[in-house]
Amino acid sequence: MYAAGPHGALLQGSRHGWVERTPTSGAVVGLGRFRGELYLADRVEGLMRVQGPDLVPVELPVWPRHLHATPGTLTMSERERIVVTRDLETLQRTSIEELALRRRRPTFR
């Protein structure tokens, strides 16, 4: 289990308590495990991968405000769009406006 707080620390928890893993900018807005690795979305630093005691920038043209990870997808929200990747190379972008339009369209069967 992981947590990040406003004072700039990534914490790892267990039944024995909490341990600081690595310092952060203090602007972490999301944590998630994707493809067996821990990623965090940071408003100052962008998308980062936790690698041992270090935070390594992920070279993607994305600036996440939120992050949701599953074993097969990494979903991030930016200011005006949702970004999904399955391989950290290909990005599928959908604007918030487009999502709102899709939701309003009636579906008939």
N, C-alpha and C positions, 0 to 999 in steps of 0.2 A: 504494500500500500504506500502511496506517495502523496505528499501535500506540498504546497508552496504558499508562502505567506508574503505579506507586503514588506517585510523587512529583509528580503533578499536571500532566501535560503530554500533549497530543495531538500525536503525531509523524506526519509524512508522509515516507515513504521513496521513494527512487528509486535509479537506478543511480549517482547522484552522492553518496548518503548520506542522512542523516536531518535534517529541519528541524522545529522546533517550530511547530505551527500555532496552537495556542491553549491557555491554561491550563485545567485541569479541577480538580475537587474532589479528585482522587486516588482516587476510588472508582468508576472506569469498569469495568463488567462486560461490556460488549459493544459492538461497532461493526459497522455494516453499511450498505450502499448500497441504498436503496429509492427507486424512481421517479427515479433519477438524482441523488439527494441523499444525503449522508452523515448517518447518525443514530447516536447513542450512548446507551446505557443507563448511567445513573449512580445509584449507590445513595443518594447525598445529594440530587442535583438532579432525578432522574427521567429521563424521555425528553427528549432534546435533539437539535436539528438543527444541524449545522455550517453556518454561513452566513458565508463569508469568514473573518475572524479571530475571529468571535463564536460562542458557543453560545447558541442560542435555544430556550427551553422550548417543548415541544409541548403544547398544551392538550388533553390526553386524560386521562380518569380511569384512569390506569394507573401502576403503580410497578414497573418491570421489574427483575428480578434477573439476567436473561439476555436476549439479543436475537439473533435470526436474521433476516436480510433476504434476499429474492430480488427480482428486478425487479418481481414482482407482489404479494408479500405481505410483511408485517412481522409476525413472530411473536415474542412475548415471554413469558417465564415470570414469574409473580408468586409470592408465597409459597404460595398454595394453588390456583392455576389457570393455565391457558395462555390467552393472549389473542392473537387474530389480527385484523389489519385489512388491507384492500385499498385503502382510500381515506383513512385517517387521520380518519375520521368515524364509521364503523360498526365496532363491536367485536364479535367473536364470542368469548365466554368459555366455557371448559370447565374444570370442576374437575378437580384431580388425581385425586380419588376416582372421578369418572365415567370418566376415562381408564383407570384401573386396572380398573374393572369391565368396560369394553369389551374389554380385553385378555384377561380371564379367560373371557369367553363363547366357547364353541365355535362355530365356523362350519361348517355342513354344506352340502354341495352335492350 
